[in-house]
């Protein structure tokens, strides 16, 4: 975290938010929303369609609307229509990887975790992974950011669970209880998108150091 970010945190403008406890990875929902974006519908038309058809199969209209808006925001965070189209049309392993990038773009917390923890492990060729890595990451954030320091134990525990599940869904981990990370291969579609966005700093998170 930069000194500037730490000052922001001290001023109450933390870049970290705890919305992961609600929104999580949402692959099916992201892919469904991406397909509707590719039909050139407006944001409100997309939400209305998802709600009227109950495409997410959620129990309440309120939860459907909230997640639909969340997916639209996350997809738009990439600022790349080609990547949105790829989420809608590419095989699931490619689509999921792009969804992870979208999540990183939307969430500073996910970005920092993937780059400073996972990316650094790939850089050091350290395949070990465990609870200590998540604990150390959050201890560091709590020391640097007043907002994160104020989060409850239950909130941090939930976010740790979400981060671990993200790693499982993208084949970094074989299971929640895995003690090592797997090598991943960055999709050329996503690599091109990351580079065109000027986000080369994200490449280590995908085991790419070219």
C-alpha positions as CSV (number, residue, x, y, z in Angstrom):
1,X,0.0,0.0,0.0
2,X,1.3,3.4,-0.9
3,X,1.9,6.2,1.6
4,X,-0.8,8.2,-0.3
5,X,-3.3,5.3,0.3
6,X,-2.4,5.2,4.0
7,X,-3.1,8.9,4.3
8,X,-6.4,8.4,2.6
9,X,-7.3,5.7,5.0
10,X,-6.4,8.0,7.9
11,X,-8.7,10.7,6.4
12,X,-11.6,8.3,6.2
13,X,-11.4,7.7,2.5
14,X,-10.2,4.1,2.6
15,X,-9.9,2.3,-0.8
16,X,-11.1,-0.9,0.9
17,X,-14.7,-1.9,1.3
18,X,-16.3,-5.0,2.8
19,X,-18.9,-5.6,0.1
20,X,-17.2,-9.0,-0.7
21,X,-19.3,-10.4,2.1
22,X,-22.4,-9.8,0.0
23,X,-21.3,-10.0,-3.7
24,X,-18.6,-12.7,-3.7
25,X,-17.4,-14.2,-7.1
26,X,-20.8,-14.6,-8.8
27,X,-19.6,-16.4,-11.9
28,X,-23.0,-17.5,-13.2
29,X,-24.5,-14.1,-12.5
30,X,-21.6,-12.3,-14.2
31,X,-21.8,-14.5,-17.3
32,X,-25.6,-14.0,-17.5
33,X,-25.2,-10.2,-17.1
34,X,-22.4,-10.1,-19.7
35,X,-24.6,-11.8,-22.3
36,X,-27.2,-9.2,-21.8
37,X,-24.7,-6.3,-22.0
38,X,-23.7,-7.8,-25.4
39,X,-27.3,-7.4,-26.6
40,X,-26.8,-3.7,-26.2
41,X,-29.4,-3.3,-23.5
42,X,-29.3,-0.4,-21.1
43,X,-28.4,-1.1,-17.5
44,X,-32.0,-0.7,-16.4
45,X,-33.2,-3.0,-19.2
46,X,-30.7,-5.6,-18.1
47,X,-31.8,-5.4,-14.5
48,X,-35.5,-5.5,-15.4
49,X,-34.9,-8.6,-17.6
50,X,-33.0,-10.4,-14.9
51,X,-35.7,-9.6,-12.4
52,X,-38.7,-10.4,-14.6
53,X,-37.2,-13.8,-15.6
54,X,-35.6,-14.4,-12.2
55,X,-32.5,-15.4,-14.1
56,X,-30.4,-15.6,-10.9
57,X,-32.9,-17.8,-9.1
58,X,-32.8,-15.7,-6.0
59,X,-35.6,-15.6,-3.4
60,X,-36.4,-11.9,-3.5
61,X,-36.5,-9.1,-6.1
62,X,-34.4,-6.9,-3.8
63,X,-31.5,-9.4,-3.8
64,X,-31.8,-9.9,-7.6
65,X,-31.6,-6.2,-8.2
66,X,-28.7,-5.6,-5.9
67,X,-26.6,-8.4,-7.4
68,X,-27.6,-7.4,-11.0
69,X,-26.4,-3.8,-10.4
70,X,-23.3,-5.2,-8.7
71,X,-22.5,-7.4,-11.7
72,X,-23.0,-4.5,-14.1
73,X,-20.7,-2.3,-12.0
74,X,-18.0,-5.0,-11.9
75,X,-18.1,-5.7,-15.6
76,X,-17.9,-2.0,-16.4
77,X,-14.9,-1.6,-14.1
78,X,-12.9,-3.4,-16.8
79,X,-13.7,-0.6,-19.3
80,X,-13.3,-3.2,-22.0
81,X,-16.2,-4.4,-24.2
82,X,-14.0,-7.2,-25.7
83,X,-13.4,-8.7,-22.2
84,X,-17.2,-8.5,-21.4
85,X,-17.9,-10.3,-24.7
86,X,-15.3,-12.9,-23.8
87,X,-17.0,-13.5,-20.4
88,X,-20.2,-14.2,-22.3
89,X,-18.8,-16.4,-25.0
90,X,-15.5,-18.0,-24.0
91,X,-15.1,-21.5,-22.3
92,X,-15.7,-21.3,-18.6
93,X,-12.1,-21.5,-17.5
94,X,-11.3,-18.4,-19.7
95,X,-14.5,-16.6,-18.7
96,X,-13.8,-17.2,-15.0
97,X,-10.3,-15.8,-15.2
98,X,-11.7,-12.6,-16.8
99,X,-14.3,-12.4,-14.1
100,X,-11.5,-12.6,-11.5
101,X,-9.8,-9.6,-13.3
102,X,-13.1,-7.7,-13.2
103,X,-13.3,-8.4,-9.5
104,X,-9.8,-7.1,-9.0
105,X,-10.6,-4.0,-11.0
106,X,-13.7,-3.3,-8.9
107,X,-12.2,-4.3,-5.5
108,X,-8.9,-2.8,-4.2
109,X,-8.9,-5.5,-1.6
110,X,-9.1,-8.4,-4.1
111,X,-6.5,-6.6,-6.3
112,X,-4.0,-6.2,-3.4
113,X,-4.6,-9.8,-2.3
114,X,-4.1,-11.3,-5.7
115,X,-1.0,-9.2,-6.5
116,X,0.8,-9.0,-3.2
117,X,0.0,-12.5,-1.9
118,X,-0.6,-14.8,-4.9
119,X,1.5,-12.9,-7.4
120,X,4.4,-12.7,-4.9
121,X,4.2,-16.4,-4.3
122,X,4.5,-17.1,-8.0
123,X,7.3,-14.6,-8.3
124,X,9.2,-16.4,-5.5
125,X,8.1,-19.9,-6.8
126,X,6.6,-20.5,-3.3
127,X,3.7,-22.9,-3.8
128,X,2.8,-23.1,-0.1
129,X,-0.6,-21.6,0.9
130,X,-2.5,-21.6,4.1
131,X,-4.5,-19.7,6.7
132,X,-1.3,-17.9,7.7
133,X,-1.2,-16.2,4.3
134,X,-4.7,-14.8,4.7
135,X,-4.1,-13.8,8.3
136,X,-0.8,-12.0,7.4
137,X,-2.5,-10.1,4.6
138,X,-5.3,-8.8,6.8
139,X,-2.9,-8.0,9.7
140,X,-0.9,-5.8,7.3
141,X,-4.1,-4.1,6.0
142,X,-5.3,-3.5,9.6
143,X,-2.0,-1.9,10.5
144,X,-2.1,0.4,7.4
145,X,-5.8,1.3,7.1
146,X,-8.0,2.6,9.8
147,X,-11.2,1.4,8.1
148,X,-10.0,-2.2,7.8
149,X,-8.9,-2.0,11.4
150,X,-12.5,-1.2,12.4
151,X,-14.0,-4.2,10.7
152,X,-15.4,-6.9,12.9
153,X,-13.8,-10.3,13.3
154,X,-16.8,-11.9,11.7
155,X,-16.5,-9.6,8.6
156,X,-12.8,-10.4,8.2
157,X,-13.5,-14.1,8.6
158,X,-16.2,-13.9,5.9
159,X,-13.9,-12.1,3.5
160,X,-11.2,-14.6,4.1
161,X,-13.6,-17.4,3.2
162,X,-14.7,-15.5,0.0
163,X,-11.0,-15.0,-1.1
164,X,-10.3,-18.7,-0.5
165,X,-13.4,-19.7,-2.6
166,X,-12.3,-17.3,-5.4
167,X,-9.0,-19.2,-5.5
168,X,-10.8,-22.6,-5.6
169,X,-13.2,-21.4,-8.4
170,X,-10.2,-20.3,-10.5
171,X,-8.1,-23.5,-9.8
172,X,-5.4,-21.8,-7.8
173,X,-6.4,-24.1,-5.0
174,X,-7.8,-27.7,-5.3
175,X,-10.0,-27.1,-2.3
176,X,-10.6,-24.8,0.6
177,X,-8.2,-27.0,2.7
178,X,-5.5,-27.2,0.1
179,X,-2.0,-26.3,1.4
180,X,-0.4,-25.3,-1.9
181,X,-1.3,-23.2,-4.9
182,X,-1.4,-24.5,-8.4
183,X,0.3,-22.9,-11.4
184,X,-2.2,-21.1,-13.6
185,X,-1.9,-20.2,-17.3
186,X,-3.1,-16.8,-18.3
187,X,-5.5,-16.7,-21.2
188,X,-4.1,-14.7,-24.1
189,X,-7.5,-12.9,-24.4
190,X,-7.1,-11.6,-20.8
191,X,-3.4,-10.9,-21.1
192,X,-4.1,-8.7,-24.1
193,X,-6.9,-6.9,-22.3
194,X,-4.8,-6.3,-19.2
195,X,-2.0,-4.9,-21.3
196,X,-4.3,-2.7,-23.3
197,X,-5.7,-1.3,-20.0
198,X,-2.2,-0.5,-18.8
199,X,-2.7,-3.0,-15.9
200,X,0.6,-4.9,-16.2
201,X,0.9,-4.7,-12.4
202,X,-1.9,-7.4,-12.3
203,X,0.0,-9.9,-14.4
204,X,1.9,-11.6,-11.5
205,X,-1.5,-12.6,-10.0
206,X,-2.0,-14.8,-13.1
207,X,1.5,-16.2,-13.0
208,X,2.7,-14.1,-15.9
209,X,6.1,-12.3,-15.8
210,X,6.8,-11.7,-19.4
